[in-house]
Amino acid sequence: MVLYAVACTGHKTCNGAPLMLKHRDIHADRLRDRVPAPEPARSSSVVCPPLRKSRQVPVSSCAARRGVPTVADYTEPSLVLPCLRSRDAAGVVAELCSTLQRQGRVSDLLPFYHAVISHEALSSTVISPGWALPHARIAGIPQLAFTLGRTAEPLPWFGGEPVSLVFLCAVPESDAAAYLSLIAGLAKLGQDEVGLERLADAPDSETMFELLREIPLPKRRTAALNA
């Protein structure tokens, strides 16, 4: 099984060197010195063909207008990628990690990338049909943030279930409560078939971001997080 540790630069080609990994045997030490290559900055208004036939997506952002905290508080349009270029799970992780670094949400790219891959080796983060929620909690992350990527077609998540939406979270070591609140908000989305369909049909990153602004966060409560 051949996985790439860098983001693809086109729809059918990739310049990264292949990593030969055993099925579901993904360890950070095997990825040492394989730094995902950051992609050139691109506009947050890039339009990607939706997973289904596109239609007008109504956006209200009622929760945000009421001043209620929403999951969008932990991301921004530039962190929403409506058309991931990578065609395998490792490449998707690399592309999303590079996006977080490019926007100043992660300073040390390689340790963060290794942590995400190592966590996936221990336990798959596919938590709802069609989407995954990988994350890493390491020192040096200034604040909780996530990037959302959408694939043109479902892809097997590290040899497992196919996914088309990937939420990658960068979690500070000392902010478990905020992370659990974010996860709870995203869990509501995972149970909302209409909401997931609207995200899949949204024509661009701004529309996807506005849809995230409709998902309120539960009130924080102190809790321990074992990542």
Stockholm file with secondary structure:
# STOCKHOLM 1.0

chainA/1-227         MVLYAVACTGHKTCNGAPLMLKHRDIHADRLRDRVPAPEPARSSSVVCPPLRKSRQVPVSSCAARRGVPTVADYTEPSLVLPCLRSRDAAGVVAELCSTLQRQGRVSDLLPFYHAVISHEALSSTVISPGWALPHARIAGIPQLAFTLGRTAEPLPWFGGEPVSLVFLCAVPESDAAAYLSLIAGLAKLGQDEVGLERLADAPDSETMFELLREIPLPKRRTAALNA
#=GR chainA/1-227 SS CEEESSCCSSSSCCCSCEEECBTTBCCGGGGTTCCCCCCCCCCTTCCCCCSSCCCCCCCCCHHHHTTCCBGGGGCCGGGEESSCCCCSHHHHHHHHHHHHHHTTSCSCHHHHHHHHHHHHHHSCCEEETEEECCEEECTTCCSCEEEEEEEEEEEESTTSSEEEEEEEEEECTTCHHHHHHHHHHHHHHHTCHHHHHHHHHCCSHHHHHHHHTTSBCCCCCCCCCCC
#=GC SS_cons         CEEESSCCSSSSCCCSCEEECBTTBCCGGGGTTCCCCCCCCCCTTCCCCCSSCCCCCCCCCHHHHTTCCBGGGGCCGGGEESSCCCCSHHHHHHHHHHHHHHTTSCSCHHHHHHHHHHHHHHSCCEEETEEECCEEECTTCCSCEEEEEEEEEEEESTTSSEEEEEEEEEECTTCHHHHHHHHHHHHHHHTCHHHHHHHHHCCSHHHHHHHHTTSBCCCCCCCCCCC
//
